[in-house]
């Protein structure tokens, strides 16, 4: 009988965790809701979906505080309701009346990371993590790795400009979870058309759709495999299995998907490792 590979061992462990029942998935980094930098009040409603976590401010607020928007920085839109007075004639009395009608308005805001000359108002806990050598080797060995930027509150891979964004290492409770998150986004990036051309990345997929959900399985299983290669899977596997379980629920808990997704995840991991 041939010896199992690290990939096969990790897949078996994930399946075992799923069969045992897993703890709820937890976000492994610190990061509150999106807030206005000036008031430190959280944005409400749809604006929490429109904005990633962190501090935001308008162009005028930045200017008033002595800040300067960085060249090339992109703003985001947030919405608000404004009451508009409208004069109408009362159909019964013929008298002029004033009605107040709600109108949806929007304005642009910039993330504090895109503003020079101002500092965060948030109090942060100091977490000084030492890098993990084997995990760093995997990161550095990814020959055509996308540009990696650091922003608080959210981790993502954006195919349109082939970039990875995630919180700083100091925002993570454990350094192992930082690498797990980084590997997740690195696996996503292998699906780009210039790399493995995986449909979960190249196709337009809405959040929660079958295509999107399957791509999340590939990314998290691939992340678990890379964590295994780096020797840190014992610290991250519970959370990874819980995250995988959350997406399996959207795919009707089909356990066969783990096997098919792990095959794609292995190809992605091999690509990153240069195999």
Residue, then its C-alpha position, 0 to 999 in steps of 0.5 A: x500500500x502506497x504511503x499517503x501524501x500530506x494532501x490525502x492526510x489533510x483531506x481525511x482529517x477534514x472529513x473526520x472533523x465534519x463527521x464529528x461535527x465542528x465548532x462554529x466558524x470564527x473570524x480569526x482576526x480583529x476587526x470591528x464594523x465600518x465606522x466614520x473616522x471623525x465620529x467613530x460611529x458605525x455606519x448602519x444598514x446597507x452601508x455595512x455591506x458596502x464597506x469593509x471594516x475599518x475607518x472611513x471619511x469623506x474628501x472634505x473630512x480628510x482635508x479638514x483634518x490635514x489629510x491628503x488622499x493618496x494618488x490613485x485611491x478609489x472611493x466607495x459609495x455610502x447611502x443615506x436618506x434625506x427628507x425633501x419638502x414638496x408643495x401639493x394642493x390638498x384635493x379636499x380643501x384646495x389649500x397648499x400643503x407641504x409633504x415630506x418625502x424620503x429621497x435616497x442620496x449617496x456620497x463617497x468615502x475613502x478608507x483611512x489607509x488611502x489617506x496620508x497625514x492622519x492616524x487611526x483613532x481606534x485603540x488596538x491591542x499589541x500582538x507581535x507575532x514572529x513569522x513561521x519559517x516554513x509558511x514564509x517559504x511557501x509564500x515566497x516560493x509562489x513565483x507569480x504571486x499577486x501583489x499583497x496589500x494590508x487593510x484592516x477588517x477583511x481578507x479577499x482576492x480580487x481577480x480584476x486587478x489580481x491582488x490579495x488584501x488581508x489584515x496585518x499580522x498583528x490583527x490576528x489572534x494567532x500567527x498560524x491563522x494569518x497564514x491560513x487566511x493568506x493561503x486561502x486567498x493565494x489558492x483563490x488567485x491560482x484560479x486566475x485566467x493566466x494561471x489555472x483558469x478555474x471557473x470559480x474565479x474566471x466566471x461571474x459568480x454571485x455570493x452564495x451561488x453553487x460556483x461561488x460556494x465550490x470555489x470557497x471549498x477549493x480555497x479552504x481545502x487548499x489552505x488546509x493543505x498548505x498549512x499541512x505542508x508548513x506544519x501548522x495544521x493542528x492549530x488551524x484545522x478546526x476553524x478550517x473544517x468549520x468554514x468548509x462545513x458552512x459552505x457545504x450547507x449551501x451545497x446540500x451537505x454533499x460529502x462527495x464535494x470534498x473529494x472533487x474540491x480537494x482534487x482542484x485544491x491539490x492542483x492549486x497547492x501544487x501550482x503555488x509550490x511550483x510542482 
